Amino acid sequence: MYLLYSDKTNLEAGKNIFFICGGNMSRLQKCVPIVVFLLFISVGVSRAEPTPTISYLMNTPVSMLDFGIYKLEEFLDSNFLALAIAKCRPITEVKYLYSSNRIEIKFTYVALKEQSKQLINLDLKNEIASSIKRLKYVFFALDEETGEPKQGCCSSINRFFSHQGYGLKNEPKNLGRELDQITEIYVEFLTPNKPYKCKSPLIGDKIYWEK
């Protein structure tokens, strides 16, 4: 019985059990093994610690690259209406390619059979090219025709990879320019007939189509 009344919490629990047993000591004695078992379980659960995997996730910091890619993807994904082509909403993915040191902004469009009728009279290549130009103009402050920076020396992509409200002394002065150089836009438009795939550097008006 000492285990049951070792602290205030257990004391109250013991009183409640004694009450449930109708004040009958013989019934209470039969309940003791069950109560002890439950107490050991509760102690085990309350003392559980994070596994090595969870500890790794808790202690690994998020880099500015990781967070910037996340913010950029969320921003583009939340503006899907402005990126729609022929009423098809894109699936947005932004990732850093370690093997080539590139940031890829990828838009995947999937036209279902019921949407294919809307595409019959459309020049999809022209629609995709216009969408890329609009993307650069609206979201990255680039000239809609040339794809070149309208103000300053770079696009506005660096705002996703910088601290808001303050700057760090060790932040590279060419951060925006270098981000522009390594960023590409990739579009994949899948139709029931054939896929359209192309990529375009963030800066400039060049679009390269896959055959």
N, C-alpha and C positions, 0 to 999 in steps of 0.2 A: 504493500500500500504506500510505501514511501515514494515510489516512482510517480504515483498518481498525484501526490500532494507536494511535489518538489518546488513548485512556484505557484503564483497566483492564478495563472491560466489553468494549470492542471487542477488546482484546488476547486475552481469553479466548475470545471469539467466533471470532477469527482462528485460534487454536490448534485449536479444535473443527472448523472448516472444513478446515484443513490435514490434520487427522486423518481426516476423512470422505473427503477426496480421496486417501487412502492415501499421503500424503507426496509425491505427484506434483505438481511445480511447474507442469507444463503444464495439468493438470486444475484446479489452483488458480487459474491465470490466467483460465481460462474461467469460473470461478465468481465472480470479482471483480465483474463488472457486475451480476450478480443480487444479490449481497450489498450492494453500494452502493445499489441501488434499494430493497431492503428496509429499509436503515438510514434512508434519506430518508423513507420512509413512517412508520417508527416515531417519528422525530423530529417529523414533522408531527402525528401523533396525540397525542403526549405534550405538545405545546405548544398544543393546542386550547383556546380560551377560550370562556366562555359567550356565547351570542348575546344581542343586545339584549333579546329577549323574556325569556330566562332571567334576565338581569341585573335586569330590572324586577321579576320575581317574587322574586328574592333580596333586593332592597333595599326592597321595599314592606312596611311593618310591618302586622301584624294589629291591628285596632282591638278595643276591648272589646266593641263592638257585634257585630262579626263573630264573635269568639270566644264571646261569650255565646249567640248564636243557634246556633252549632255545638254548644256544650255542652248546650243545652236540647233540641235535636233528637236528639242522641245519647242523652240521658237518657230521653226519651219513647220513642224507638225501641227501646231495650233493655228497656223494660217493656211490650212489646206485648201480653203475655198479660192484663195488667190492663185493657187498652184494647179487647180483643176484643169484638165484638158478634155474637151468634149464631155463634160459632166463626170469625168472619171477622177476620183480622188486618189492622190498618190500615197504610197507607203514610203515614209521618209526614214532614211538611215544615214547617220554620219559616223564615220570611223577613221581611225588613223591606221595607215598601212605601214607597218614597221619595215617590211622588206624593201619598200621603195621610198620611204620617207614622204608619203603623200597623205593629205586629208581628202577623203572622198565624201562628197555629198551626193547621195544616191536617191533617186526618185523612181519608184516602180509603179507603173500603171497597169491595171488588169481590166481589159474590156470584156465584159460577159457577152454571151450570145444575144441577149435582148438589147444590148447597147451597140451591137455591131451595125445595125441599120443606120445609126446616127453617124457612123464613120464612113459610110459609102461615098458620100459626096465631099468628104474632107481630105485635104492634102495634109496627112498626118506629119510628114516631115516638116512642113512649113509651120504647123501648129506647135510642134515640139520646139522648133527653133525660136519661135516667137515667145514661147513660155520661158525659155532659158534667158532670153534678153530681158523679159519682164522681171524675172527673178533677180537678175543682177542689178537692175535699175531700182526696184522697190525695196529689196532687202539688204543690198550691199552698197548702195549709193554710187553705182557705176553708171556711166553714160549708156543709155538704152541702145544706141546704135553701134558705138565703138567698143563698149565694154571696158573702157578705161576710166580711171578715177576722175570724178567731176571736181572734187575739191581735195587739195593736199596731194600726197604722193601714194596713197593706198586706199583700199576699200574700207568699209566699216566692220569687217569681220573681226578685227582685233578687239572689239568691245565685248565679245563673248569670252575672250581669253585674258581679260585684264580685271583687276580689282575695281569695284565700283566706289567712287568717292575719294579714293586715294591711290597713289602709285607707289611702287617699291623702287628703291634706289638701284637695285640690280636688274630691273626690267630692261631687256634689250631695246635700244632705241629704234632698231629696225624690225621690231616685232611684227607690226602690221604688214610691212613690205614682204617679209619672209613668209608669213602666213598666206599672203596673196600668191606667192610663187609656188607653194606646194599644194594649193587647194584646187581640186577639180570637181566639176559637176558631171554626174553620170545619170543618164535617163534611159530607162528601159520601159517600153510601151508594148505590152503583150496583147495581141488581138487574136481572134479565132483563126485568122488567115496566116499572119506572119508577125514576127516580133520586129520592133524598131528599136535599135540601140545606138546610142551616141554618147560622146563625152566632150566637154568643153573646159578649157582652163578658166579659172575664175576671172582672170584679167584677159581682156581681148574679146574679139568677136568670132574666133575660130571654133568650128564645130566639126568633130571627126565622127563619121558614121561607120558602124561596123557592117560588113557585108554578110 
